[in-house]
Amino acid sequence: MGMARPGMMKMDGPRIDVPVALKEAKVLFRIDRVAPSGDNSFALQQIGVLSEKLRQMGAQARIVSVFNGDGGFMLLNDMAYNQIRKSTGGNPYKMAIANLLARGIEVEECGMTMMREGWSNSQLLQGVKVNTGANLRVIELSQQNFVVLGQ
């Protein structure tokens, strides 16, 4: 390989000028809309990437992901997903959600979204919890010093 041309990333990565080392992290992800590019799995990937980075740092981490509004459907089980999204392939996000749960990431559905849409707890993926309402949950976790990140 020759020398890197301007604008090309070097193989050994960037020089870090501001190293970050966290001992503790409390993070709330809010998934409340369909991603503009249509790739909702990007938000799920970002949650997983952050979780892994915090684990590598040895940080004591608690990550909560709250789904509501137009993002609420991502937590439906296959049968409900097919019915509500008018598809036949089941929930394409279920494996990514299962991976987040397996990492210890808390996954919550907004109870208000469920009431508005007429969904029941039995229509959700296994391991998903239902909160009183996404806005109330964001306030509660913010008061507990969680950092709120979104899509």
VENZI-V852116 format. One record per pair of residues at least 4 apart in sequence whose ideal C-beta (glycine too) atoms are under 6 Angstrom apart, sorted by sequence separation. I is the first residue (numbers start at 1). GAP is how many residues later the second one is. D is the distance in Angstrom with one decimal. If there is no record, write none. Layout:
I&GAP&D ; I&GAP&D
//
This chain:
4&4&4.6 ; 35&4&5.4 ; 67&4&4.9 ; 68&4&5.4 ; 76&4&4.1 ; 80&4&5.8 ; 81&4&5.4 ; 93&4&5.6 ; 119&4&5.0 ; 124&4&4.4 ; 132&4&5.2 ; 35&5&4.8 ; 54&5&4.4 ; 67&5&5.2 ; 76&5&4.2 ; 82&5&5.3 ; 100&5&4.1 ; 114&5&4.3 ; 141&5&4.0 ; 4&6&5.1 ; 82&6&5.9 ; 101&6&5.8 ; 131&6&4.5 ; 35&7&5.8 ; 54&7&4.2 ; 67&7&5.8 ; 100&7&5.9 ; 67&8&5.2 ; 81&10&4.0 ; 31&12&5.3 ; 51&12&5.8 ; 78&12&3.5 ; 78&13&5.4 ; 76&15&5.8 ; 109&15&5.9 ; 29&18&5.3 ; 47&18&5.7 ; 74&19&4.7 ; 109&19&5.5 ; 111&19&5.1 ; 111&20&5.9 ; 107&21&5.1 ; 108&21&5.0 ; 109&21&5.1 ; 111&21&5.4 ; 112&21&4.2 ; 111&22&5.8 ; 108&23&4.8 ; 110&23&5.8 ; 110&24&3.9 ; 101&26&4.4 ; 97&28&5.5 ; 25&29&5.4 ; 94&31&5.7 ; 25&34&5.1 ; 75&34&4.9 ; 22&35&5.7 ; 23&36&5.9 ; 24&36&4.7 ; 25&36&4.5 ; 26&36&5.1 ; 27&36&4.9 ; 28&36&5.0 ; 29&36&4.4 ; 30&36&5.2 ; 31&36&4.7 ; 32&36&5.0 ; 34&36&5.1 ; 22&37&4.3 ; 32&37&4.3 ; 33&37&4.7 ; 33&38&5.7 ; 32&39&5.0 ; 31&40&3.9 ; 72&41&4.1 ; 63&42&4.6 ; 64&42&4.4 ; 65&42&5.3 ; 66&42&4.9 ; 67&42&5.5 ; 68&42&3.3 ; 80&43&3.7 ; 69&44&6.0 ; 68&45&4.6 ; 77&46&5.9 ; 76&47&5.7 ; 77&48&5.4 ; 75&49&5.4 ; 75&50&5.5 ; 44&52&4.2 ; 51&52&5.1 ; 47&53&5.9 ; 75&53&4.9 ; 51&54&5.9 ; 41&55&5.9 ; 68&66&3.6 ; 66&68&5.1 ; 66&71&5.4 ; 43&108&5.0 ; 28&113&4.8 ; 28&118&4.4 ; 26&119&5.9 ; 26&120&4.4 ; 27&120&5.4 ; 28&120&4.9 ; 29&120&5.3 ; 30&120&4.9
//
